[in-house]
Amino acid sequence: MEPIKTPRPTIGWKAQLDDGSEFFTEESIAAADVLLDNYIAALQGATNERTIWKAIETAVKGFDKLNIDHDYFIETTEREDLAEYIQKAAEAAGMFYDGDVTEEWREEW
């Protein structure tokens, strides 16, 4: 898998939390990092486009649940950052899709 050319969204979230933002919590950021770690691990093990799509679906559905569980902290900016990161990671794994790869499964963010 090639390097991902987009920074992980949680880096910026952590900086905002450190600057006093009450929008994020350490728990929501840690849970998001786990989802992203699992997503990257799934992409690294992906052998074809179908398995890449399955990794995307799992990550998006995980963020749907995470957003509900943590008082809907994923708003427009966070959604855009996450969708871009998920897309760029899929591209780094060898899949190219013209559109938003998260849209099919994204419900709550």
C-alpha positions as CSV (number, residue, x, y, z in Angstrom):
1,M,0.0,0.0,0.0
2,E,1.3,3.4,-0.9
3,P,1.5,6.2,1.7
4,I,-1.7,8.2,2.3
5,K,-1.3,11.7,1.2
6,T,-4.0,13.2,3.4
7,P,-3.4,13.7,7.2
8,R,-5.4,11.6,9.6
9,P,-8.4,13.7,10.7
10,T,-7.9,12.9,14.4
11,I,-4.6,14.8,14.4
12,G,-6.6,18.1,13.9
13,W,-9.2,16.9,16.4
14,K,-6.6,16.3,19.0
15,A,-5.1,19.8,18.4
16,Q,-8.6,21.4,18.8
17,L,-9.2,19.4,22.0
18,D,-5.8,20.6,23.3
19,D,-6.8,24.2,22.5
20,G,-9.8,23.9,24.7
21,S,-12.5,22.7,22.3
22,E,-15.4,21.0,24.1
23,F,-16.6,19.6,20.8
24,F,-14.4,16.5,20.9
25,T,-13.6,14.2,23.8
26,E,-10.5,12.1,24.4
27,E,-12.8,9.0,24.2
28,S,-14.4,10.0,20.8
29,I,-10.9,10.7,19.3
30,A,-9.5,7.4,20.7
31,A,-12.4,5.5,19.3
32,A,-12.0,7.2,15.9
33,D,-8.3,6.3,15.9
34,V,-9.2,2.6,16.5
35,L,-11.7,2.7,13.6
36,L,-9.1,4.3,11.3
37,D,-6.4,1.8,12.5
38,N,-8.7,-1.1,11.7
39,Y,-9.6,0.5,8.3
40,I,-5.9,0.8,7.3
41,A,-5.2,-2.7,8.5
42,A,-8.1,-4.0,6.4
43,L,-6.8,-2.1,3.4
44,Q,-3.4,-3.5,3.8
45,G,-4.9,-7.0,3.8
46,A,-7.2,-6.3,0.8
47,T,-6.6,-8.4,-2.2
48,N,-9.1,-6.9,-4.6
49,E,-11.5,-4.1,-5.1
50,R,-14.3,-6.0,-3.4
51,T,-12.3,-6.3,-0.2
52,I,-11.4,-2.6,-0.3
53,W,-15.2,-1.8,-0.6
54,K,-15.9,-4.0,2.4
55,A,-13.2,-2.2,4.4
56,I,-14.8,1.2,3.4
57,E,-18.3,-0.1,4.4
58,T,-17.1,-1.3,7.8
59,A,-15.3,2.0,8.5
60,V,-18.3,4.1,7.5
61,K,-20.7,2.1,9.5
62,G,-18.4,2.2,12.5
63,F,-18.3,6.0,12.2
64,D,-22.1,6.1,12.0
65,K,-22.3,4.3,15.4
66,L,-19.4,6.3,16.9
67,N,-21.1,9.6,16.0
68,I,-24.4,8.5,17.6
69,D,-22.6,7.2,20.7
70,H,-20.6,10.5,21.2
71,D,-23.4,13.1,20.7
72,Y,-23.0,13.7,17.0
73,F,-19.6,15.2,17.0
74,I,-19.1,14.6,13.3
75,E,-20.4,17.7,11.5
76,T,-19.6,19.1,8.0
77,T,-15.9,19.8,8.4
78,E,-15.3,16.5,10.2
79,R,-17.3,14.6,7.6
80,E,-15.4,16.1,4.8
81,D,-12.1,15.3,6.4
82,L,-13.1,11.7,7.2
83,A,-14.5,11.1,3.7
84,E,-11.3,12.5,2.1
85,Y,-9.1,10.4,4.3
86,I,-11.1,7.2,3.7
87,Q,-11.1,7.9,-0.1
88,K,-7.3,8.7,-0.2
89,A,-6.5,5.5,1.8
90,A,-8.6,3.5,-0.7
91,E,-6.6,5.0,-3.5
92,A,-3.4,4.2,-1.7
93,A,-4.6,0.6,-1.6
94,G,-5.1,0.7,-5.4
95,M,-8.8,1.6,-5.8
96,F,-9.9,4.6,-7.8
97,Y,-13.5,5.8,-7.7
98,D,-14.9,9.0,-9.0
99,G,-17.2,10.1,-6.2
100,D,-17.6,9.9,-2.5
101,V,-16.8,6.3,-1.4
102,T,-18.5,6.9,2.0
103,E,-21.9,8.1,0.7
104,E,-23.6,4.7,0.2
105,W,-23.3,3.8,3.9
106,R,-23.0,7.1,5.7
107,E,-26.1,7.8,7.7
108,E,-25.3,9.9,10.8
109,W,-22.3,12.1,9.7
